[in-house]
């Protein structure tokens, strides 16, 4: 692993947070017996406490099988504000393996080549393990970006090709041009990252001004394309399996759904003990309210 890449990612990982975020992450991490809690998403960039904070909780243990991560939702009253968090939980060993491209999963390395911060860790040495995993994610993403991108171009051309491909491979509803907003919102993060990741991954390239020209041999390119073809083929099925699992194991799902509906429509959903235990029971009632809201919206136009 390139020390230059590690230094850059390690410094970014240690960025400061709002005290409310750091305290919420500490509580979540300690309650879970975790090694680390990562903070990512739009709230990391903006510093806003509104909406839902996105946390990844990394646990001790071996590489997991089956479907991961486990997803939950948690609220924390903080003075006049209620902090809300969507929490994904998995073992650090699994996270590192997925970041290195060893798993069929496409979400870890594509998500964590983007900005992330270490909101809490059990001990100082954990940061080195997390940094190594993030460096692996950057190298995995860079290899695919080169395989899918132009023979020669500016750095953004390669990241654009990467995100377009991963969005198409996953079962996600993203607006057209989503990759442009990711790059535009995080230009400082991505500026210069690709050459560092290619150097760390031992992928030869030429650089002249802003132009980058990767120079891998034909065999390397074939191997990366074969690696990606397998993950692209299974991407939607894996995402669907995660959604099915989450429908029965998403801790706090009903509170999360109720908050989302009220935030976007103003329609208040009552969270009863029965709905909390069996969130799918509330589906028809929520759908009826959403349809009524849509009809009122159309009538008011």
N, C-alpha and C positions, 0 to 999 in steps of 0.2 A: 504494500500500500504506500502510495506516495506520501511523504511527510508533508509536502506542500498542500495536497488535497486534505489530508487529515487536519492540518493546522487551520485551514480555512473553514472547514465544516465544524471543527471543535469550537472555534471562536464564535461562530454563528449560533451554535447550540447553547452557548452560555449567555445569550442575550437577556437583558432584564425584563421582568414582567411586572404587571400591576400586583401589589401585595395581595389583593383579593384572589387573583388567579393562582399565585404561588401557594396560598393557604388552602384553597380548595383542592389543588393538586396534592398537597401534602396529606390532607385528610383521606383523599381517595387512595393514594398510594399506601399509606399506613394501614388503612382498613383492609386492603387487598393483600397485604404482605408482599408488596411489589418490590422490584429492584429500581424501577424508574417510571416516571410519568412524562410522556411527551405531549407537547401542546402544538397544534398546527391549525391550519385553516384561516379564514378571513379575519377572525378576531385576533389572531397572532399579528397579522399585518397592521390592522387598524388600531389595536389596543382597546377596542370597545368591549364592554361587559354585557352588552345587550345581545339578544339572540341566544344561540347555543354554543358553548365552548366545546371544542373538539379535543379530546384527550385519548392517547394510546397508553394503556397501562401494561408494562412489561414485567412478567413474573419470572422467578427462578424456575429451573426445571429443564428437562430434555426437550428436543424437537418434538412437537406434537403431530399426531396423525389426525385424520378426520377433518371436519369443517371448522375453521377458525377465521377471525377472532370471535369471542363472545361479546355481545353488544348489550349495553344497559344505558339507562337514563337516570340522572340524579339532579335534585334541586337543593339549593342551600340558601336560606334567607341570610342576607347580609345587610343589616340596617334597613334602609328603605328599598333596597334592591334585592331581587331574588336571582341568584346565579343559577344557570341551567347548563348541564353538561351531558353530551353524548359520549359514552365511554366504550372504547374497544379494548378488549383484554386478551393477551396472548403471552406465551413464554418468550423471553428475550432470545433464546436459542432458535425458536421458530422464526421470529422476526429477522434475525441475522441470516438464516438460511434462505428465506424468501427474498430478502434484499439482494442476496448474491445470485439470484436467478436459479436456485436449486429446486424451487417448487413450481408447479403449474401456475400459481397465482401471478397476476400482473399488477395487483393493486398496491403492494408494498413498495416496490422499487419505483413505480411511476408516481406514487403519492409522495414518497420521502426523498425524491430528488428535488422536490419543492421545499420551501422554507419550513423549518421545524425548530422548536426550542425545548430544552430540558427543563421542565417546570419543577421537577422534584426528583431526587435520587436518594437511595438509602445510604450510600457511601461514595466518596470521591472516585474510586476506581471504576464505578459503573459508567461514568461519562466516557471513559476510553472504549469500553465495549460498545456503547451506543454510537460513538463516533466511527468506529470500525464498520459497524453495520451500515451507517449512512454513506460512508465512502464506497462500500460495496454496492449500495443502491445506485449511486452516481455512476459507477463504472458499468453496471448492468444497463442502465438507461442510455449511457453514452454509446455503448456498443450497438444497441438497437437503433439509436438515432442515426448513426453512421450508415448502418445497413439499409435503412429506409429512406434516408435523406438524399440530397443531391450529391453528385460527384465532387462538386465544389460549391461553397456558399458561405454566407455569414452564419454565425453561431445560431441565431434565432431560427434559421431554416431547418436546422437539425432538431431542435427542441419542438418546433411546430410539427414536423413529420412524426416525431415520437408520440406526442399527445393525441394527434389525430388517430393514429393507429390504435393506441390503447383504448380510447373512447369507443372506437368501432368494435373492438374485441369484447368489451364488457357490456353487461345488461344494464345500461344507464340511460337516463333521459337527460341529455345535455343539449343546450342551445347550440345551433350552428355557430362556429367561431369561438367556442369555449376556450380552445387552446390559445387564441389571441389574447383573451382577457387574462389568462394565467401568466403569460409571458409579459404582458404590459404591466401587470400589477407587481411583478417581481423582477424587474429588469436588473436591479443591482445584484440580486441573488444569482441570476443566471449569467451575468456578464463575466466571461473568463472561466466559467465552470467547466465547459466542455473540454478545452485543451488540458486542464488539470486532470480530468477524469480519463481522457484518452491516454495521457502519459502514464497514469497509475495503472491502466489496463494494458499497457504495452502495445497500444495501437498506433502505428506510425502515421504521421500527418505532416503537411507543410502548412505554414501560416505566413501570410503576407498581408500586413495591415489587418483589416477586419475579415479577410477571406481565409477560410480553412479548407484544405484539400486532404481528406483522409487517404492513406495509401496502404490499406490492408491488402493481403494477397487474395486470390480468388477462392482458395480453400477456406480461409477464415470467413469470408463473406457467406459462402455456402453453409457453413456450420451455424452461423448466427441466424441465417434465414430459416434453416431447418428447426432450430431451437424456437424461433418465434412462431413458425407455422403450427407447431404443436400447442403452444399456449393460446394462440388465436383460435384454434379449433375448439378448445375446451373452455374458453373464457366465459361465454354466456351461460353455459351449463353450470359452471362453478359459481357464478354470481347468483343464478337461480337457486342453487342448493343453499347458499347462504341466506337468501331471502326466506326460503321455506323454514330453515332452522330458526331464524330470527322471529318468525311469526309465533313461535311457541316458547322461545327462550329469552326474548328481549325483556329484561327486567326493567319495569317502569314504562313499558310501551304505551299503556293507556294514558298516563300522565303526559308523555311526550306528544302523543297524537292530539290530545285535548288542547295542549298549549299551542301546537302548530295550527290547528283549526281556528282557535280563537284569535290568534295573532294575525292570520291572513284573512279571516272573514268576519270577525267580531261575534261569531256564533259560539256560545259557551257550552261545553260538553261536560255533563256531570260525571265525575269519576267515582262510581260506586265500588264497594268491595268486590262485587261479582265481576264488574267490568275490569277491575284491576287484575283479577286472577285470570279472567278469560277475555282478553281484549278483542278477540274476533267476534264476540257476541255483540259488541257495540257497532260493528261494521254497518249493518243496514240503517241504524238510526243516524249515524254520522253521514252516510251517503245521502239520506233524505235531506238533512240539513244543508249539505253542500249544494244539492240540486236546487233547494229553495233559494239559497244565496245567489246562485248563478242566474236563476230566473229574475230575481229582484234587480240584479246588476244589469241584465239585458233590458228590463223594463225601464230602468232609469236612464238609459242612454238616449 
